[in-house]
Amino acid sequence: MHGKLMTISRFITEEGRKFPQATGEFSDLLEDLALAAKVVSYQVNKAGLLDIIGHAEYENVHGERQQKLDVIAHEAFIKMLDHGGHLAAMASEESEEIIPIPDQHKIGNYIINFDPLDGSSNIDANISVGTIFSVHRKISAGERGTEADCMQPGNKQVAAGYVVYGSSTMLVYTTGHGVHGFTLDPAVGEFLLSHPYMKIPERGKIYSCNEGNYTYWTEGTQKYIDFIKSDNPDLKHPYSSRYVGSLVADIHRTLLYGGIFLYPADRKDPKKPFGKLRLLYEAAPIAWLIEQAGGLSCDGFGSGILDLVPTSLHQRVPLIVGSREDVIEYRDFIRKYDRK
């Protein structure tokens, strides 16, 4: 079947047939995720028409005022996923503790970590926002999932991806066998395969970071940014700056066009010495997806994101991710200037 006529449900089913030992539980979970994404997409698209734009009346675990759509997306994903019998527990960026599966529902063999609406501070400006998710197998001995199940390193993921709610809604995910993108066709209400086997270019010409934090960065990161902006003869061209400030939007562009995304640690800023992005809900799933597309990731301290063992549900880390050659070049600057 032609890619653009392949629904995500059929694609997931056909992929599952490649593994005769599969029970179908994992495939059903992915279909539930797609359904949740449709629900949130609908809410995001009508946000300008209803009284759901703006702040809710309470703060999340990070002390950030929750957007009303944050709350709607958080609850939508829980309601779509908690009763399917595929999960043992959930963890959300919007919740301080893990989210148990209600007693009346069957317990499954997987856990999911998710950021229900990343970039929500941009909602009022009608800028693209997104959802990020990460799936692991349950590893604890008991029937129900535990915090340990949710706090596994990125190299143990069995699925990861994001949904970008932009001019069109697109779901991009990997199960470790390539990266595939599906675009929601509102006429039929289905995600259709639009970007099979996505590959990030080996090198790009775009860098994406919040240069307002430049003064807080290490010398290595500052030198790297200065270098790619310059007319240095070692570069074919100076890089262009593109920064939305919505992680999913910036990552989606980086995946399609190549280049590098950076949210390094602000080592000179005591408020953010270990970065801003959350390991479980943002950095690990994004890093695995980009690496599955042929790119690279690192944390700016010399470690790979996927090898980091989480120490808390809401641990923050730096994230540098993008085209392979660009990330390698960034690491060279870190090794030269920051390891003295």
LINRAMO-V29602 format. One record per residue. RES is the residue in three letters. PSI is psi in whole degrees, 0 to 359 (NA if undefined). OMEGA is omega as a letter, one per 20 degrees, with the letter a starting at -180 (NA if undefined). Layout:
res psi omega
RES PSI OMEGA
RES PSI OMEGA
This chain:
res psi omega
MET 141 r
HIS 139 a
GLY 321 a
LYS 353 r
LEU 5 a
MET 115 r
THR 158 r
ILE 326 r
SER 315 r
ARG 321 r
PHE 313 r
ILE 318 r
THR 314 a
GLU 325 r
GLU 321 r
GLY 331 r
ARG 343 r
LYS 350 a
PHE 91 a
PRO 334 a
GLN 352 a
ALA 143 a
THR 347 a
GLY 349 a
GLU 316 a
PHE 317 r
SER 320 r
ASP 323 r
LEU 317 r
LEU 323 r
GLU 324 r
ASP 322 r
LEU 317 r
ALA 321 r
LEU 317 r
ALA 321 r
ALA 323 r
LYS 318 a
VAL 314 a
VAL 322 r
SER 317 r
TYR 316 a
GLN 319 r
VAL 317 a
ASN 333 r
LYS 8 a
ALA 325 a
GLY 347 a
LEU 341 a
LEU 167 a
ASP 59 r
ILE 1 r
ILE 146 r
GLY 190 a
HIS 143 r
ALA 178 a
GLU 5 a
TYR 168 a
GLU 156 r
ASN 187 a
VAL 337 a
HIS 5 a
GLY 13 r
GLU 138 r
ARG 124 a
GLN 137 r
GLN 152 r
LYS 321 r
LEU 331 r
ASP 311 a
VAL 316 r
ILE 314 a
ALA 318 r
HIS 311 a
GLU 325 a
ALA 316 a
PHE 321 r
ILE 313 a
LYS 327 a
MET 338 a
LEU 342 a
ASP 348 a
HIS 3 a
GLY 346 a
GLY 13 a
HIS 343 a
LEU 148 r
ALA 339 r
ALA 164 r
MET 157 r
ALA 134 a
SER 146 r
GLU 338 a
GLU 0 a
SER 134 a
GLU 322 a
GLU 171 r
ILE 157 a
ILE 112 a
PRO 158 r
ILE 132 a
PRO 146 a
ASP 328 a
GLN 354 a
HIS 153 r
LYS 145 r
ILE 134 a
GLY 195 a
ASN 9 a
TYR 161 r
ILE 156 r
ILE 136 r
ASN 137 a
PHE 150 r
ASP 105 a
PRO 327 a
LEU 83 r
ASP 141 r
GLY 21 a
SER 343 r
SER 346 r
ASN 358 a
ILE 313 a
ASP 339 r
ALA 7 r
ASN 36 r
ILE 148 a
SER 138 r
VAL 180 a
GLY 173 r
THR 142 r
ILE 139 a
PHE 156 a
SER 130 a
VAL 135 r
HIS 158 r
ARG 146 r
LYS 135 a
ILE 347 a
SER 162 a
ALA 329 a
GLY 173 a
GLU 317 a
ARG 153 a
GLY 154 a
THR 175 r
GLU 325 r
ALA 326 r
ASP 322 a
CYS 338 a
MET 53 r
GLN 152 r
PRO 160 a
GLY 334 a
ASN 0 r
LYS 4 a
GLN 146 r
VAL 347 r
ALA 148 r
ALA 152 r
GLY 189 r
TYR 162 r
VAL 128 r
VAL 125 r
TYR 93 a
GLY 221 r
SER 332 r
SER 160 r
THR 128 a
MET 134 r
LEU 125 a
VAL 128 a
TYR 165 r
THR 148 r
THR 19 a
GLY 7 a
HIS 53 a
GLY 168 a
VAL 132 a
HIS 141 a
GLY 138 a
PHE 132 a
THR 133 a
LEU 120 r
ASP 107 a
PRO 339 a
ALA 326 a
VAL 353 r
GLY 29 a
GLU 146 r
PHE 125 a
LEU 140 a
LEU 115 a
SER 337 a
HIS 76 r
PRO 145 r
TYR 61 a
MET 138 r
LYS 132 r
ILE 139 r
PRO 150 a
GLU 326 r
ARG 145 r
GLY 193 r
LYS 23 a
ILE 136 r
TYR 147 a
SER 113 r
CYS 165 r
ASN 93 a
GLU 353 r
GLY 341 r
ASN 8 a
TYR 317 a
THR 339 a
TYR 349 a
TRP 163 r
THR 166 a
GLU 321 a
GLY 315 r
THR 319 r
GLN 315 a
LYS 322 a
TYR 312 r
ILE 319 r
ASP 321 a
PHE 310 a
ILE 346 r
LYS 349 a
SER 174 r
ASP 33 r
ASN 134 a
PRO 343 r
ASP 345 r
LEU 143 r
LYS 332 a
HIS 151 r
PRO 147 r
TYR 152 r
SER 146 r
SER 130 r
ARG 114 a
TYR 113 r
VAL 321 a
GLY 5 r
SER 112 a
LEU 311 a
VAL 318 r
ALA 316 r
ASP 320 r
ILE 320 a
HIS 316 r
ARG 318 a
THR 319 r
LEU 318 a
LEU 318 a
TYR 346 a
GLY 178 a
GLY 205 a
ILE 139 r
PHE 135 a
LEU 127 r
TYR 80 a
PRO 171 r
ALA 143 r
ASP 77 a
ARG 335 a
LYS 359 r
ASP 110 a
PRO 344 a
LYS 333 a
LYS 56 a
PRO 345 a
PHE 22 r
GLY 179 a
LYS 324 a
LEU 148 a
ARG 135 a
LEU 310 a
LEU 325 a
TYR 342 a
GLU 299 a
ALA 310 a
ALA 310 r
PRO 321 r
ILE 317 a
ALA 316 a
TRP 318 a
LEU 314 a
ILE 321 r
GLU 325 r
GLN 338 r
ALA 5 r
GLY 4 r
GLY 194 r
LEU 164 r
SER 157 r
CYS 171 a
ASP 2 r
GLY 353 r
PHE 359 a
GLY 2 a
SER 153 r
GLY 140 a
ILE 320 a
LEU 344 r
ASP 352 a
LEU 130 r
VAL 117 a
PRO 144 r
THR 348 r
SER 162 a
LEU 332 a
HIS 33 r
GLN 136 r
ARG 145 r
VAL 158 r
PRO 158 r
LEU 120 r
ILE 123 a
VAL 148 r
GLY 208 a
SER 143 a
ARG 308 a
GLU 326 r
ASP 317 a
VAL 322 r
ILE 317 r
GLU 319 r
TYR 315 a
ARG 325 r
ASP 320 r
PHE 319 r
ILE 316 a
ARG 326 a
LYS 318 a
TYR 336 a
ASP 354 a
ARG 65 a
LYS NA NA
